[in-house]
Amino acid sequence: MGKPKAKVDREKCLACGGCISVCPQDALSWYGSKALVDDEKCISCAICIRICPVGAISGEVY
Amino acid sequence: MKYDVVVVGAGPAGCVTARFAAENGAKVLIIERRSEVGVPVLCGEGISRKIDEWDMLEGDRWIAGRMDGARIYSPDGTMVKLSADLAGNETGYVVYRDIFDQELARRAVKAGVKIMMNTMAIGLLKDNDKITGVKAKQFDEEVDIEADLVVGTDGVESKIGQWAGIETRLNPKDLETCAQYTLTNVECTDAYCDFYLGREIAPGGYIWVFPKGKDTANVGIGILASLSESGMAKQLLDRFIANDPRFKNSEPIRFLAGAAPVANPVETVRDNLILVGDAARHVDAITGGGLTCCLEGGKIAGETIGKAVEEQDFSKEMLSAYETGWKEAFGKKLKRNYLVKEIMLDFDDKTLNMLADSLKDYKFEGISTLRLIKALVLKHPTLLMKLRHLMKVSKEAKE
């Protein structure tokens, strides 16, 4: 089983862009006015999960 | 269709840059990924009275409240009061950011700027290594927008700089992660902006209460991203509101998240490229405020672009007048306040209480950072070691 990858809850995301600005892998970008993780690029560092002010990002094992 | 300039992002930095570029003869297009300029609001909505001098906003529809001053509370509740003369430099007005942004956009359009909505930049157009425009997506359709100059005003999450090879990615210690309610039926009786400091209250940041007209207020929090856990900003804010009697009968009419870079500015010009505003990390690292830099920097950028178009020279050398200009206008202040942020992060609650206690009766007349530091060091000589470097920078910044 792989490490958990970041996943954005599109209902909770308020589109502040914080996660996009800190992702060390450039794995986050806008998709339909919400943040979206490219799980090919995600390295499971969890930085985006910790910095989300509203807890909209969690780890999910694929 | 080819433009002289394509501006990515219709926030304050984008609209002001576009307006002054157009007024100086440039053919300008702004692309905006959202479907309404200024919406959603992602901001505490406090701004300096300095904007009065710049004549960039007409009327007063964008003003929610004029502030009489600010109060800063240390962790034990010791209050330091700043009069309007002093606090006005940071929090002179509380504004409606959606109307504020739309007013700046209106002025840009009046100057001849075109706007394309629902259009997101997905890359730079390049001819060999030369930047020749922006690759964008409007709804599902890809469009190539050719331009001699690309302006990155795409905010904290900026990609334009990175695509041009400028490292804009933020370290979590250089980002404030924020949440804010607009509460109504609050009991805030005067026009003061309140700030609450402390490790338990808001680690590496602060909670703010900005009154917004009659019985409504923005109550928000920013915490340093490196000290954050998932959802922590919202949790701490909820706790603060639940324990404050002013908000006992209040209800939220808006909830938003935000992210403010509190980093050192990056390189802002390359051949055929300029960065302005949050994208350039032009934010006061102490307050997290960036609006004045957007307006002041945007004007300098726009005027520089006008000259570049006139001479048909979009080289880094030509555009460097912008970098020189913003460094002159606010570069030293940004540098100094970044240092202050770094120093303040080391302060525990006891130190903050001690500082507030020393300052609570301080006569804040003709305040300057340098004088303030001198007054503090006289009372607390051990601070001297920490602050020595800052004093040097303050002397350079002459503020």
Interface residues (C-beta under 8 A of the other chain):
Chain A: L14 A15 C16 G17 G18 I20 S21 V22 C23 P24 D26 S29 W30 S33 I47 I49 R50 I51 C52 P53 V54 G55 I57 S58
Chain B: R33 R34 P40 L42 M120 G155 V156 E157 S158 K159 Q162 T168 R169 L170 N171 P172 L175 T177 C178 A179 I223 A225 S228 E229 S230 G231 M232 A233 K234 F255 L256 A257 G258 A259 P261
